[in-house]
Amino acid sequence: MIEVLGWMSICVGVGFTALGCLGLVRFPDLYNRMQAATKCVTLGTCGVMLGVFLMSGFTALGVKALLCALFVLITVPVAAHALARGSLIFGVKLWKHTVKDEFTDDRGGESIIEEEK
Amino acid sequence: MTRRIAYLVLGFVVWMLLVYTFQYQEVLVGVGVALLTAVFFGRHLPVQPSRLLHPVRWFWLLVYIPVFVYMCLKANIDVALRVLSPGLQIRPGIVKIRTNLKSDVARVFLANSITLTPGTMTVEIKDDVLYIHWIEVGASDITAASKAIIGPFEYFLARIFD
């Protein structure tokens, strides 16, 4: 039973990771891609780790997997935040249909929303 | 000093979980490593040590975990549907929100929680103002946006960390 749950968890994890990668290709600009990359890949990795934990139980392997999941959960958002902030300040363009950008407005710089062609 | 001791205990617990044996060599090395890191980095521990032993805070943390997992799953299904939908249904934008949380740790966890939940990603924190990249802008003024984005978290995080 627990083995089945473990495999299910791993499959869900791999599925979400695949969707995240698809989002990386389909979304139009860096910031939207980062959304797909952080959310889906975090849950995907945590799913795989949880599956490993379920199948091996409280052994050295299982506990390490849990710690890895926790580590990923804490560090991925921080990395995404740093990348997004750096790109905004550097001036990487936002997608042309972006509704608004209060960050650049408040900083007082030129708009970095892509021009419509 | 208490900060160093708290750091030592935390470091040792993480070490023991990583090696997951009780052989005396491992335990000895663990104590040594934890001691070294506590001496060098102990004063950078961001939480006040007295708060680590507060049962009410731990209780709220336990309540928060299922809420967070639920929101996280919702976020993933939401993004997955957007990825799969043929017309690319997004309306992105960067909005500003205001938080009532006071401590730095609480704000960091708020920013992390926002990044991992539906369609939102923190791009900058300045004091109590957070700039959020929102994949589907739903509210334009700062109060409504704050309520929509951090409403579910602030209640719990204030009880855990503030």
Boltz contact constraints between the chains, C-beta under 6 A:
constraints:
  - contact:
      token1: [A, 16]
      token2: [B, 76]
      max_distance: 6.0
  - contact:
      token1: [A, 19]
      token2: [B, 80]
      max_distance: 6.0
  - contact:
      token1: [A, 19]
      token2: [B, 83]
      max_distance: 6.0
  - contact:
      token1: [A, 22]
      token2: [B, 83]
      max_distance: 6.0
  - contact:
      token1: [A, 23]
      token2: [B, 83]
      max_distance: 6.0
  - contact:
      token1: [A, 26]
      token2: [B, 83]
      max_distance: 6.0
  - contact:
      token1: [A, 31]
      token2: [B, 133]
      max_distance: 6.0
  - contact:
      token1: [A, 32]
      token2: [B, 92]
      max_distance: 6.0
  - contact:
      token1: [A, 35]
      token2: [B, 121]
      max_distance: 6.0
  - contact:
      token1: [A, 35]
      token2: [B, 135]
      max_distance: 6.0
  - contact:
      token1: [A, 36]
      token2: [B, 79]
      max_distance: 6.0
  - contact:
      token1: [A, 38]
      token2: [B, 115]
      max_distance: 6.0
  - contact:
      token1: [A, 39]
      token2: [B, 75]
      max_distance: 6.0
  - contact:
      token1: [A, 39]
      token2: [B, 76]
      max_distance: 6.0
  - contact:
      token1: [A, 39]
      token2: [B, 79]
      max_distance: 6.0
  - contact:
      token1: [A, 40]
      token2: [B, 76]
      max_distance: 6.0
  - contact:
      token1: [A, 40]
      token2: [B, 79]
      max_distance: 6.0
  - contact:
      token1: [A, 43]
      token2: [B, 76]
      max_distance: 6.0
  - contact:
      token1: [A, 60]
      token2: [B, 20]
      max_distance: 6.0
  - contact:
      token1: [A, 63]
      token2: [B, 17]
      max_distance: 6.0
  - contact:
      token1: [A, 63]
      token2: [B, 20]
      max_distance: 6.0
  - contact:
      token1: [A, 67]
      token2: [B, 17]
      max_distance: 6.0
  - contact:
      token1: [A, 77]
      token2: [B, 112]
      max_distance: 6.0
  - contact:
      token1: [A, 77]
      token2: [B, 115]
      max_distance: 6.0
  - contact:
      token1: [A, 77]
      token2: [B, 116]
      max_distance: 6.0
  - contact:
      token1: [A, 80]
      token2: [B, 115]
      max_distance: 6.0
  - contact:
      token1: [A, 81]
      token2: [B, 122]
      max_distance: 6.0
  - contact:
      token1: [A, 84]
      token2: [B, 123]
      max_distance: 6.0
  - contact:
      token1: [A, 85]
      token2: [B, 123]
      max_distance: 6.0
  - contact:
      token1: [A, 85]
      token2: [B, 124]
      max_distance: 6.0
  - contact:
      token1: [A, 88]
      token2: [B, 123]
      max_distance: 6.0
  - contact:
      token1: [A, 98]
      token2: [B, 92]
      max_distance: 6.0
  - contact:
      token1: [A, 98]
      token2: [B, 93]
      max_distance: 6.0
  - contact:
      token1: [A, 99]
      token2: [B, 91]
      max_distance: 6.0
  - contact:
      token1: [A, 99]
      token2: [B, 93]
      max_distance: 6.0
  - contact:
      token1: [A, 99]
      token2: [B, 137]
      max_distance: 6.0
  - contact:
      token1: [A, 100]
      token2: [B, 93]
      max_distance: 6.0
  - contact:
      token1: [A, 101]
      token2: [B, 94]
      max_distance: 6.0
  - contact:
      token1: [A, 102]
      token2: [B, 94]
      max_distance: 6.0
  - contact:
      token1: [A, 102]
      token2: [B, 95]
      max_distance: 6.0
  - contact:
      token1: [A, 102]
      token2: [B, 96]
      max_distance: 6.0
  - contact:
      token1: [A, 103]
      token2: [B, 94]
      max_distance: 6.0
  - contact:
      token1: [A, 103]
      token2: [B, 131]
      max_distance: 6.0
